[in-house]
Each structure stands twice: as structure tokens, then as C-alpha cells.
Amino acid sequence: MKSTLIIVCLIVNIIILIASCRSCFANVADKENQHMQSPSQNTDAVSEIDKKVITLLWGTPAPNALYAGMVTYHLQPSEHDERWNNNLMAVSYHGYFLGTLKNSFDDRAYAFGIERLWGKQLLPHRFSNEVGYRIGLISGYDERMTPLAKYTPLLPFPQVIDTIMWKNVGLQLGWSVVTVSAMLTYHF
């Protein structure tokens, strides 16, 4: 039941993600096509397009938010019964995030880093969709997660996020290498 719900939410969010990002990338593609059609312009236009693509990929700081409660679905089979309720408490402030959770091995983990948005789309009835990413470091893992953890207490933590908001409350879905997660969020 839990895995079916998370997979359905993920599919719905992927559809919304594609619709949201299509307009962002369409603007960049239109400008690139304009440049290709007028070769008399100098190379400043190319570097301007490159800057816009880099700016789009870097994104903007995520809104200030509180996160609570996280459920996780593991994409790789495991030999042990993994924890699926991670008891997350986290905050995002001016594009930086800090949080703590119980990881899949039932150990306390701490994560910190940057949180940025690629785009936001307003939807009917005061709903919105935000698409972005987190990049940071996370503690609390050992070799069971990855052999790299044998050599360092902090592991790299990339995550693609998609948040469906209604007014100031919402549900955020995230994909991070081997897991899909869902958590509640409140923007302040």
C-alpha cells in the first residue's frame, strides 16, 4: 500500500514537473533559435544564452519552509527490513536547508546544504507546483549504504524535489539516488 501510494504520487508529480519545466526550457530554446537564425550577431549572444542556461540550472533560492514527517520507498532491494517512516524535522531558510531524520538503518542522521528551485507554476484554486533540487552533505550512514562511508562521516546528498502547494502547505516528493520520499511542508 505504502509503495503504491508513493509511486502514484511520483507519477503525478513527474507529469506536473514536465509541464512546469517545459515553459522554462522553451524560453531558452526560443532565444537559441533566434540566435541561430541571425548569424550576423556576434558571439556575445551565445555567451548570453549560456549565462541564461546556467542561471536556469542554478535556480533561485527555495522559499523558507518547515518540513515534517517523511516516508521513504527504497528503489534497491535490501537484505534487512528498512525503516520507511523517517521522522524528519527540517528547515529551509534563504536557500539553505538543515534537518535531522532517522535513516533506514534506524540511526540518527543530519543533513545540510543548499536548496534551490528551477521553476514554479501557479495552478488553479491557489495550488502551485515548485520544482528544484537539494545538494548537501548527510551524516549517519556507514558501509551498509555505500563503501565510501568507510572513509568519511559525511556523504554527498543530491536530491531532485517537486512540491505541490496549496496556499502555504504542501507535499514534497524527492528522489535521491536510491530512494523516493514524501514529506509535509509549510512555507513561512
Salt bridges, closest charged atoms under 4 A:
GLU82 OE1 - HIS74 ND1 3.04
ASP106 OD1 - ARG83 NH1 2.59
ASP106 OD1 - LYS102 NZ 3.94
ASP107 OD2 - ARG144 NH2 3.11
GLU115 OE1 - ARG134 NE 3.32
GLU130 OE1 - HIS187 NE2 3.55
ASP142 OD1 - ARG144 NE 2.91
